[in-house]
């Protein structure tokens, strides 16, 4: 599995601690240093069963500057959202964990995190 993290994020550090405690094998992607492409974001969103606006941190300064709260949320608006997330990775919710079984979670809650831990 892979986990997208910002090392300064408390929830990311908690997720790493839990993965280690469970003996999970994973790779870390510091997504601010290695931003996901539009194609990677699209794939992860499919695995999450979410839309780009569902994983956008709209309280970030750049989101406010772009006026993202007022952006449309229809299929035709997806490319605009995806381009913004790829250009400004700070907007992406974290941590995101992509599991080997094909599903993915935004591991912000203990329940979401537990769903990807090995049994």
N, C-alpha and C positions, 0 to 999 in steps of 0.2 A: 504494500500500500504506500501511498504518498500523502504527505501532509504539507499543505501550503501554510506557511507561518510568517508572522512578523515577530522577531525575537523580543520586542518590547511589549508585546501583547500578553496580558496575564492569562487569558483563556488559552492562548497558544502554549504557554509554558505549562499550564495545567494539563492540557491534552498530551503534550510530550511526556510528562511525568506518568500519566495514566497508561500511555502506550508502553513505556518502559516497564512499569510495574506488571503489566499483563504479558510481558515477554514478546510483544508484537515486533515483527520485522517491518521496517518502513524506511522510506527515504524522505528527507526534509527538502522542501523547496522554499527558499526565502523569496517569496514572490515579488517583493519590492525591488530586489536586486536582479531577479530573473523573471520579469513579467510574463504572464501568459499571453499568448496570441489570441486573436479573435477565434480562430479555429479551436484552440485549447479551451477557451471559455465556453464556446458552444458545446463542445463535448462534455465538459463538466456539468453544464446546466442540464443537458439531456440526462446525465446520470443522476443529478439531483432532483429531476422533475420540477425544475423551477425556471423562472424567467430572469433576465438580467436585472430587472428592477428589484427582484426579490433578494438579491445578494449585494445590493448597492448600499454603501454607507452614506446616506444622504445628508448626514450632519457634518461630514467632512467639509473643510473650507472650499476645496475645489468643486465639490458638488453644489455648494451654495453659489459660488461664482458662475457656474454653468447653468444655474437655475433648474437643476434636475428634478426638483419636486414638482415642477410644472410640466415636465416632459410627458408625452403620451405614453400609454402602456398597452399598445396594440401590436399585433404582429408586424405591421409596417414600421413600428418604432424600434424594433429589436436591433437593427444594424447601428443605429445611433447610440444606443445604450452599450452595445458590445464594443464599439469603437472607443467610447469614453472609458470603459473599464480597462481595455487594453492599453490605452494611452496614459491612464492615471490609476495604476494598480492599488494605490492607497484606498480607492473606493470599494475594493472587493472585501466582503465580509470574511472573517477568518475565525478560527482555522477551518480550512476545507480539507476533508480527508477522503481520498478515493480508495476504496477497498478493492482487494483482489477479486472479489466475487462480482464486481461490476457496479455496485451501488456506490453512492457518495453521500456525505453528510456535511452540513455546516455544523461543526462540533462545538457549538456555543452552550449547549446544555449537557448535563451529565447523561441524560437519556440518549441523546444523539451520539455522544462519544461512546457509550456502552454498546451501541448498535454495530460498531465496527471492530470492537475488541475481540480477540480470539476467545473461543469458549473454553 
